[in-house]
Amino acid sequence: MSKTSKKAASAARRVKIEEMRRAEKARERRNRIITITLSTVIVAGLVGWGGYALNSANEKDEQQAAEAKKPVRGEKSWAKKKLTQNHVEGAVDYPMNPPVGGDHNQAWMTCDGTVYTKAIGKENAVHSLEHGAVWITYNDKASEDDIKALSDKVSKTPYTLMSPDEEQSGPIMLSAWGKQLSVTEASDSRVEQFLSKYVQGAQTPEPGAACTGGLTA
C-alpha cells in the first residue's frame, strides 16, 4: 500500500472513531436527560402524593373533630356538679343503672380495651369512667352476634371496658362520665360516635389517668 493510501485509510479511521465518539456522547447526553426527567417525575409524584396524604389526614382529623362536637342522638346527660367524686368503701346507691358517675371505690377496673364476661363492681367501673373510659354493658336481650361485635371493638380500643349487666333496661348501653346511650344493635352508627366522642373526651374529670393496673375481676 502506498503512503498516500495509508494516510487516506488512517484519516478515514480517525473520522470513523470521531463519529463513534460523538455518537457515544450523544447517547450519554440522552441517557442523562432521560434519567433526570424520570427522577424529576418521580420526585414530583412523591411530593404530590405526600401532599395528598397529608391533606387527607388533615381532612380526616377535621371530620373526626367535627363529628366529636355533634350531639349523640338519644343520649342522656347528667350535670357534672351532681356527680360527686369521693372515694368510698362499700356499695353506692346510684340513681341510674349502669351508673355514669358519683362516689366510687378507690380501685378502678382495668379498662385498656378489657372485656369482662361476668358482672363487675359498679363502684370500680365508675372510677374507670372518671379516668375517661367508656363502659359498654349488655343484658340477655342482646344477641350473641352483637356481643361478639362489641367485644371485638372494645378489645381494639384503649380506655374502654365491657361487661354484662342483667339489671339494666336496654339490651346494649354505653356509659361515660355523665353520659349514657342505649341501643338495640351493635351496628347502630351511634356506637362509634359515642366512642369517638367520649373515650378520653371533654367530659373526663381526670384525663390521662391510667386505665391499666386496676382490678381485673
C-alpha positions, 0 to 999 in steps of 0.5 A: 500500500502506498503512503498516500493510501495509508494516510487516506485509510488512517484519516478515514479511521480517525473520522470513523472513531470521531463519529463513534465518539460523538455518537457515544456522547450523544447517547450519554447526553440522552441517557442523562436527560432521560434519567433526570426527567424520570427522577424529576417525575418521580420526585414530583409524584412523591411530593404530590402524593405526600401532599395528598396524604397529608391533606387527607389526614388533615381532612380526616382529623377535621371530620373526626373533630367535627363529628366529636362536637355533634350531639349523640342522638338519644343520649342522656346527660347528667350535670357534672356538679351532681356527680360527686367524686369521693372515694368510698368503701362499700356499695353506692346507691346510684340513681341510674343503672349502669351508673355514669358517675358519683362516689366510687371505690378507690380501685378502678377496673382495668379498662385498656380495651378489657372485656369482662364476661361476668358482672363487675363492681359498679363502684370500680367501673365508675372510677374507670369512667372518671379516668375517661373510659367508656363502659359498654354493658349488655343484658340477655336481650342482646344477641350473641352476634352483637356481643361478639361485635362489641367485644371485638371493638372494645378489645381494639380500643384503649380506655374502654371496658365491657361487661354484662349487666342483667339489671339494666333496661336496654339490651346494649348501653354505653356509659361515660362520665355523665353520659349514657346511650342505649341501643338495640344493635351493635351496628347502630352508627351511634356506637362509634360516635359515642366512642369517638366522642367520649373515650378520653373526651371533654367530659373526663374529670381526670384525663390521662389517668391510667386505665391499666393496673386496676382490678381485673375481676 
